[in-house]
């Protein structure tokens, strides 16, 4: 018995080190992604001013909607069902999932180009250029999901670093043009470099022809994740457009500026499923009784980190803030407190969301996300109507806190159901 216990301890220690290693690469990748998005946002905000930055923000938010469509249909099922599977199964799944993401980018991108050409004005060129960039943007994101599903987060990190390096000369060229369209094309050009490098890293070419098979085989998860993801990003889009209509485009720029100040945590939240869903799926298979604790540590850590970051932002002097955001700082700095509380509430809920994804409880996660999105839009627009950009930020902070409680209630119920009827979500092709 003593010998058996001694053997078990090294195995447990090895397993813990493996988890820490995968999470560390996940954090490193998210840090690289966060810094890239943060740098782009800051550079554009300083170069364009509040009004033009508001237009750029609307294009960015539209990208967020399309990104979540691709994730729901392609890469979310990949992470849930092909994390830690044999290499042959992973490669076949990654080829089809990345092909599906590429197909989504090409299809929606074509629509964006047509809409942009029809709109004209300030928004038209921005949406047309976004459409050109979408296929590469979605394919690059798909490689990141695929690498984390395989447990090779180092490759995802390297890919994001390549994207960041490619952005430097692209943004320099865009700055000489000085338009929203130029910055969007530069962003897409850098993503193209990273997407092509992802093919080299994986040794896999995307298979758009396999998209139909992929969608059919995973429609039980994909359709629900699609609705769930689109409701999340669509709520942000509705809030942005509503805020612009009620208060003005400058208010959209102010809210986006406040989000940029919290950028490291917002980027982590947006891409959290890259690491946490795959890791939660492993915890579920290896030690299901630890899943709830894993999710609590994950969500609680996010919330505490966001609060600490927000507290540090309050100490930033105006002169330093103006160096970072330029003319956007004055309006954005007034929203730091409610924006921080909103991110902390969302961070707490992401722990429960990761658990529901790992369990494959698509109905419960969809129900939670629809409720959260409804609260987000209601709070954001209701607050905007009552008190402008500040009211919108406080409304969102209240909405995320309520929504977080719903996510945890749904996870508790899903764990109870699994104890009565355990089902594994891992598949092979």
C-alpha positions as CSV (number, residue, x, y, z in Angstrom):
1,X,0.0,0.0,0.0
2,X,2.8,2.4,0.9
3,X,4.6,1.6,-2.4
4,X,1.4,2.1,-4.4
5,X,0.9,5.5,-2.7
6,X,4.5,6.5,-3.4
7,X,4.0,5.7,-7.1
8,X,0.8,7.7,-7.2
9,X,2.3,10.8,-5.8
10,X,4.9,11.3,-8.6
11,X,2.2,10.7,-11.2
12,X,0.0,13.3,-9.6
13,X,2.9,15.7,-9.5
14,X,3.7,15.1,-13.1
15,X,0.0,15.7,-14.1
16,X,0.0,18.9,-12.1
17,X,3.1,20.1,-13.9
18,X,1.6,19.3,-17.2
19,X,-1.5,21.3,-16.4
20,X,0.6,24.2,-15.2
21,X,2.6,24.0,-18.4
22,X,-0.4,24.1,-20.7
23,X,-2.0,26.9,-18.7
24,X,1.3,28.8,-18.7
25,X,1.5,28.6,-22.5
26,X,-2.1,29.7,-22.6
27,X,-1.5,32.7,-20.5
28,X,1.6,33.6,-22.6
29,X,-0.4,33.3,-25.8
30,X,-3.2,35.4,-24.4
31,X,-0.6,38.0,-23.2
32,X,0.8,38.1,-26.7
33,X,-2.7,38.4,-28.2
34,X,-3.7,41.0,-25.6
35,X,-0.6,43.1,-26.3
36,X,-1.2,43.0,-30.0
37,X,-4.8,44.1,-29.8
38,X,-3.9,46.7,-27.2
39,X,-1.1,48.1,-29.3
40,X,-3.3,48.3,-32.4
41,X,-6.1,50.0,-30.5
42,X,-3.8,52.5,-28.8
43,X,-2.0,53.3,-32.1
44,X,-5.2,53.8,-34.0
45,X,-6.8,55.9,-31.2
46,X,-3.9,58.2,-31.1
47,X,-3.7,58.5,-34.8
48,X,-7.4,59.0,-35.7
49,X,-9.1,60.8,-32.8
50,X,-12.4,60.1,-31.1
51,X,-14.8,60.1,-34.1
52,X,-12.7,58.1,-36.6
53,X,-11.7,55.8,-33.8
54,X,-15.5,55.2,-33.2
55,X,-15.8,54.0,-36.8
56,X,-12.8,51.7,-36.4
57,X,-14.4,50.4,-33.2
58,X,-17.6,49.5,-35.0
59,X,-15.6,47.5,-37.6
60,X,-13.7,45.8,-34.8
61,X,-16.9,44.9,-33.0
62,X,-18.3,43.5,-36.3
63,X,-15.2,41.3,-36.6
64,X,-15.9,40.1,-33.1
65,X,-19.4,38.9,-34.2
66,X,-18.0,37.1,-37.2
67,X,-15.2,35.6,-35.1
68,X,-17.7,34.1,-32.7
69,X,-19.7,32.7,-35.6
70,X,-16.6,30.8,-36.8
71,X,-15.8,29.7,-33.3
72,X,-19.3,28.4,-32.6
73,X,-19.4,26.4,-35.9
74,X,-15.8,25.3,-36.2
75,X,-13.4,25.6,-33.3
76,X,-15.6,25.3,-30.2
77,X,-16.6,21.8,-31.1
78,X,-13.0,21.0,-32.0
79,X,-11.8,22.0,-28.5
80,X,-14.6,20.2,-26.7
81,X,-14.4,16.9,-28.7
82,X,-10.8,16.7,-29.9
83,X,-8.7,17.9,-26.9
84,X,-6.0,15.3,-26.0
85,X,-7.1,12.8,-28.7
86,X,-4.7,10.7,-30.8
87,X,-2.8,12.8,-33.4
88,X,-4.4,11.2,-36.4
89,X,-7.9,12.2,-35.2
90,X,-6.7,15.7,-34.2
91,X,-5.2,16.3,-37.6
92,X,-8.3,15.3,-39.5
93,X,-10.5,17.4,-37.2
94,X,-8.2,20.4,-37.4
95,X,-8.2,20.3,-41.2
96,X,-12.0,20.4,-41.3
97,X,-12.4,22.9,-38.5
98,X,-9.9,25.3,-40.0
99,X,-11.5,24.9,-43.4
100,X,-14.9,25.7,-41.9
101,X,-13.5,28.9,-40.3
102,X,-11.9,29.9,-43.6
103,X,-15.2,29.3,-45.4
104,X,-17.0,31.5,-42.9
105,X,-14.5,34.2,-43.3
106,X,-14.7,34.1,-47.1
107,X,-18.5,34.1,-47.1
108,X,-19.1,36.8,-44.6
109,X,-16.2,38.8,-45.9
110,X,-17.8,38.9,-49.4
111,X,-21.0,40.2,-47.8
112,X,-19.1,42.9,-45.9
113,X,-17.4,44.1,-49.1
114,X,-20.7,44.4,-50.8
115,X,-22.3,46.2,-47.9
116,X,-19.3,48.5,-47.6
117,X,-19.5,49.4,-51.2
118,X,-23.1,50.2,-50.9
119,X,-22.8,52.3,-47.7
120,X,-20.2,54.8,-48.7
121,X,-19.3,57.6,-46.3
122,X,-17.0,56.8,-43.4
123,X,-18.4,53.4,-42.6
124,X,-18.4,52.0,-46.2
125,X,-14.6,51.8,-46.8
126,X,-14.1,50.4,-43.3
127,X,-16.5,47.5,-43.8
128,X,-15.2,46.8,-47.3
129,X,-11.6,46.5,-46.0
130,X,-12.8,44.4,-43.0
131,X,-14.4,42.0,-45.5
132,X,-11.1,41.6,-47.3
133,X,-9.3,40.9,-44.0
134,X,-11.8,38.4,-42.5
135,X,-10.6,35.1,-44.1
136,X,-7.1,35.5,-42.8
137,X,-8.3,36.7,-39.4
138,X,-10.5,33.7,-38.8
139,X,-8.0,31.2,-40.1
140,X,-5.3,32.5,-37.8
141,X,-7.7,32.2,-34.8
142,X,-8.6,28.7,-35.9
143,X,-5.0,27.6,-35.7
144,X,-4.8,28.9,-32.1
145,X,-7.8,26.8,-31.1
146,X,-6.3,23.7,-32.9
147,X,-3.0,24.0,-31.1
148,X,-4.5,24.2,-27.7
149,X,-6.8,21.3,-28.4
150,X,-3.6,19.3,-29.2
151,X,-1.9,20.5,-26.0
152,X,0.7,22.5,-28.0
153,X,0.0,26.0,-26.7
154,X,3.6,27.0,-27.5
155,X,2.8,27.0,-31.2
156,X,-0.2,29.2,-30.6
157,X,2.0,31.6,-28.7
158,X,4.6,31.7,-31.5
159,X,1.9,32.3,-34.0
160,X,0.6,35.3,-32.2
161,X,4.2,36.6,-31.8
162,X,4.6,36.3,-35.6
163,X,1.3,38.2,-36.0
164,X,2.5,41.0,-33.7
165,X,5.9,41.3,-35.5
166,X,4.2,41.5,-38.9
167,X,1.9,44.2,-37.5
168,X,4.8,46.6,-36.9
169,X,5.7,47.4,-40.6
170,X,2.0,47.1,-41.6
171,X,1.0,49.8,-39.1
172,X,3.8,52.1,-40.1
173,X,2.6,52.0,-43.7
174,X,-1.0,52.5,-42.6
175,X,0.0,55.5,-40.5
176,X,1.3,57.2,-43.6
177,X,-2.1,56.9,-45.2
178,X,-3.9,57.9,-42.0
179,X,-7.4,56.3,-42.7
180,X,-9.5,53.7,-40.9
181,X,-9.5,51.6,-44.1
182,X,-5.7,51.6,-44.2
183,X,-5.4,50.4,-40.6
184,X,-7.9,47.6,-41.2
185,X,-6.0,46.4,-44.3
186,X,-2.7,46.5,-42.3
187,X,-4.3,44.4,-39.6
188,X,-5.6,41.9,-42.1
189,X,-2.2,41.7,-43.9
190,X,-0.4,40.8,-40.7
191,X,-3.0,38.2,-39.9
192,X,-2.4,36.7,-43.4
193,X,1.3,36.2,-42.5
194,X,0.3,34.5,-39.2
195,X,-2.4,32.3,-40.8
196,X,0.1,31.1,-43.5
197,X,2.7,30.4,-40.8
198,X,0.0,28.3,-38.9
199,X,-0.2,26.0,-41.9
200,X,3.5,25.5,-41.8
201,X,3.5,24.9,-38.0
202,X,0.7,22.3,-38.1
203,X,1.7,20.7,-41.4
204,X,-2.0,20.9,-42.2
205,X,-3.8,22.7,-45.0
206,X,-7.4,23.8,-44.3
207,X,-10.1,21.8,-45.9
208,X,-13.0,24.0,-46.9
209,X,-14.5,21.1,-48.8
210,X,-14.8,19.3,-45.4
211,X,-16.9,22.0,-43.9
212,X,-20.2,20.4,-44.7
213,X,-19.2,17.2,-43.1
214,X,-17.9,19.0,-40.1
215,X,-21.1,21.0,-39.6
216,X,-23.2,17.9,-40.0
217,X,-21.2,15.8,-37.5
218,X,-21.2,18.5,-34.8
219,X,-24.5,20.2,-35.4
220,X,-25.7,19.2,-31.9
221,X,-23.0,21.5,-30.4
222,X,-22.2,23.8,-33.3
223,X,-25.7,25.3,-33.8
224,X,-26.1,26.1,-30.1
225,X,-22.6,27.5,-29.8
226,X,-23.3,29.6,-32.8
227,X,-26.3,31.2,-31.2
228,X,-24.5,31.5,-27.9
229,X,-21.5,33.2,-29.4
230,X,-23.4,35.5,-31.7
231,X,-25.6,36.6,-28.9
232,X,-22.5,37.5,-26.9
233,X,-20.8,39.5,-29.7
234,X,-24.1,40.7,-31.1
235,X,-25.0,42.2,-27.8
236,X,-21.8,44.2,-27.9
237,X,-22.6,45.3,-31.4
238,X,-26.1,46.3,-30.5
239,X,-24.9,48.3,-27.5
240,X,-22.3,50.1,-29.7
241,X,-24.7,51.0,-32.4
242,X,-27.4,52.0,-29.9
243,X,-24.9,54.1,-27.9
244,X,-23.8,55.8,-31.1
245,X,-27.5,56.5,-32.0
246,X,-28.5,57.7,-28.6
247,X,-25.4,59.7,-27.6
248,X,-23.0,59.9,-30.6
249,X,-20.1,58.1,-32.2
250,X,-17.8,59.9,-29.7
251,X,-19.4,58.0,-26.9
252,X,-18.6,54.7,-28.7
253,X,-15.0,55.8,-28.8
254,X,-15.0,56.7,-25.1
255,X,-16.4,53.2,-24.2
256,X,-13.9,51.5,-26.5
257,X,-11.1,53.6,-24.9
258,X,-12.1,52.4,-21.4
259,X,-12.1,48.9,-22.7
260,X,-8.6,49.4,-24.2
261,X,-7.4,50.4,-20.7
262,X,-8.6,47.0,-19.5
263,X,-7.5,45.4,-22.7
264,X,-5.3,42.6,-21.2
265,X,-8.3,41.1,-19.3
266,X,-10.8,41.7,-22.1
267,X,-8.6,39.9,-24.6
268,X,-8.2,37.0,-22.2
269,X,-11.9,36.8,-21.7
270,X,-12.6,36.8,-25.4
271,X,-10.1,34.1,-26.1
272,X,-10.5,32.2,-22.8
273,X,-11.8,29.0,-24.4
274,X,-8.5,28.6,-26.1
275,X,-7.1,27.3,-22.9
276,X,-9.7,26.7,-20.3
277,X,-12.3,24.7,-22.2
278,X,-9.6,22.2,-23.4
279,X,-8.1,22.1,-19.9
280,X,-11.5,21.7,-18.2
281,X,-12.3,18.8,-20.6
282,X,-9.1,17.1,-19.5
283,X,-10.0,17.7,-15.8
284,X,-13.4,16.2,-16.5
285,X,-11.9,13.0,-18.0
286,X,-9.2,12.6,-15.4
287,X,-10.7,13.9,-12.2
288,X,-14.3,15.0,-12.6
289,X,-14.7,15.8,-8.9
290,X,-12.2,18.6,-9.3
291,X,-14.0,20.4,-12.2
292,X,-16.0,22.7,-10.0
293,X,-13.0,23.8,-8.0
294,X,-11.0,24.3,-11.3
295,X,-13.8,26.6,-12.6
296,X,-14.0,28.5,-9.4
297,X,-10.3,29.2,-9.3
298,X,-10.4,30.2,-12.9
299,X,-13.3,32.6,-12.6
300,X,-12.2,34.0,-9.2
301,X,-8.7,34.6,-10.4
302,X,-10.0,36.5,-13.4
303,X,-12.2,38.7,-11.3
304,X,-9.5,39.5,-8.7
305,X,-7.0,40.3,-11.4
306,X,-9.4,42.7,-13.2
307,X,-10.1,44.5,-9.9
308,X,-6.4,45.0,-9.2
309,X,-5.8,46.2,-12.7
310,X,-8.7,48.7,-12.5
311,X,-7.4,50.0,-9.1
312,X,-4.0,50.6,-10.7
313,X,-5.6,52.5,-13.6
314,X,-7.2,54.9,-11.1
315,X,-3.7,56.0,-10.0
316,X,-2.6,56.8,-13.6
317,X,-2.0,60.6,-13.9
318,X,-3.8,62.4,-16.7
319,X,-0.6,63.3,-18.4
320,X,0.4,59.7,-18.7
321,X,-3.1,58.7,-19.8
322,X,-3.0,61.3,-22.6
323,X,0.3,59.9,-23.8
324,X,-1.5,56.5,-24.2
325,X,-4.9,57.4,-25.6
326,X,-4.5,61.0,-26.7
327,X,-7.7,62.9,-26.9
328,X,-9.7,59.8,-26.0
329,X,-8.3,59.7,-22.5
330,X,-10.5,62.4,-21.0
331,X,-13.8,60.6,-21.7
332,X,-12.4,57.1,-21.3
333,X,-10.9,57.7,-17.8
334,X,-14.3,58.6,-16.4
335,X,-15.5,55.1,-17.2
336,X,-12.7,53.1,-15.5
337,X,-14.6,52.1,-12.3
338,X,-17.8,50.8,-14.0
339,X,-15.8,49.2,-16.8
340,X,-13.6,47.4,-14.3
341,X,-16.6,46.1,-12.4
342,X,-18.1,44.9,-15.6
343,X,-14.9,43.0,-16.6
344,X,-14.7,41.5,-13.1
345,X,-18.2,40.2,-13.2
346,X,-17.7,38.8,-16.7
347,X,-14.4,37.2,-15.5
348,X,-16.2,35.4,-12.6
349,X,-18.8,34.0,-15.0
350,X,-16.2,32.7,-17.5
351,X,-15.1,30.0,-15.0
352,X,-18.6,28.5,-15.0
353,X,-18.9,28.9,-18.8
354,X,-15.7,26.9,-19.3
355,X,-17.2,24.1,-17.1
356,X,-20.4,24.0,-19.1
357,X,-18.5,23.8,-22.4
358,X,-16.4,21.0,-21.1
359,X,-19.5,19.1,-20.0
360,X,-21.0,19.6,-23.4
361,X,-24.0,21.1,-21.7
362,X,-24.9,23.2,-24.8
363,X,-28.5,23.8,-23.8
364,X,-27.5,25.2,-20.4
365,X,-24.7,27.4,-21.7
366,X,-26.9,28.7,-24.5
367,X,-29.6,29.5,-21.9
368,X,-27.1,31.3,-19.7
369,X,-25.6,33.3,-22.6
370,X,-29.0,34.4,-24.0
371,X,-29.9,35.7,-20.5
372,X,-26.5,37.4,-20.2
373,X,-26.8,39.0,-23.6
374,X,-30.3,40.3,-22.9
375,X,-29.1,41.8,-19.6
376,X,-26.1,43.3,-21.4
377,X,-28.1,45.1,-24.1
378,X,-30.8,46.2,-21.7
379,X,-28.3,47.5,-19.1
380,X,-26.1,49.1,-21.7
381,X,-28.8,50.9,-23.7
382,X,-31.0,51.7,-20.7
383,X,-28.0,53.3,-19.0
384,X,-27.1,55.2,-22.1
385,X,-30.6,56.6,-22.4
386,X,-30.5,57.7,-18.8
387,X,-27.0,59.0,-18.4
388,X,-25.0,58.7,-21.6
389,X,-21.7,56.8,-21.8
390,X,-21.3,56.6,-18.1
391,X,-24.8,55.3,-17.6
392,X,-24.2,52.6,-20.2
393,X,-21.0,51.5,-18.5
394,X,-22.7,51.2,-15.1
395,X,-25.6,49.4,-16.7
396,X,-23.3,46.8,-18.2
397,X,-21.5,46.4,-14.8
398,X,-24.8,45.5,-13.2
399,X,-25.8,43.2,-16.0
400,X,-22.5,41.1,-15.9
401,X,-22.8,40.7,-12.1
402,X,-26.4,39.3,-12.4
403,X,-25.4,37.1,-15.4
404,X,-22.4,35.6,-13.5
405,X,-24.7,34.3,-10.9
406,X,-26.9,32.6,-13.5
407,X,-23.8,30.9,-15.1
408,X,-22.8,29.4,-11.8
409,X,-26.3,28.2,-11.1
410,X,-26.4,26.4,-14.5
411,X,-23.0,24.8,-13.9
412,X,-24.2,23.5,-10.5
413,X,-27.2,21.9,-12.1
414,X,-25.2,20.4,-15.0
415,X,-22.7,18.9,-12.5
416,X,-25.6,17.3,-10.6
417,X,-27.0,15.9,-13.9
418,X,-23.6,14.4,-14.8
419,X,-23.2,12.6,-11.5
420,X,-26.5,10.9,-12.3
421,X,-25.7,10.2,-15.9
422,X,-22.0,10.5,-16.8
423,X,-21.2,11.0,-20.5
424,X,-17.8,11.6,-22.1
425,X,-17.7,14.3,-24.8
426,X,-14.4,13.1,-26.4
427,X,-14.7,11.8,-29.9
428,X,-12.4,10.4,-32.6
429,X,-12.9,10.4,-36.3
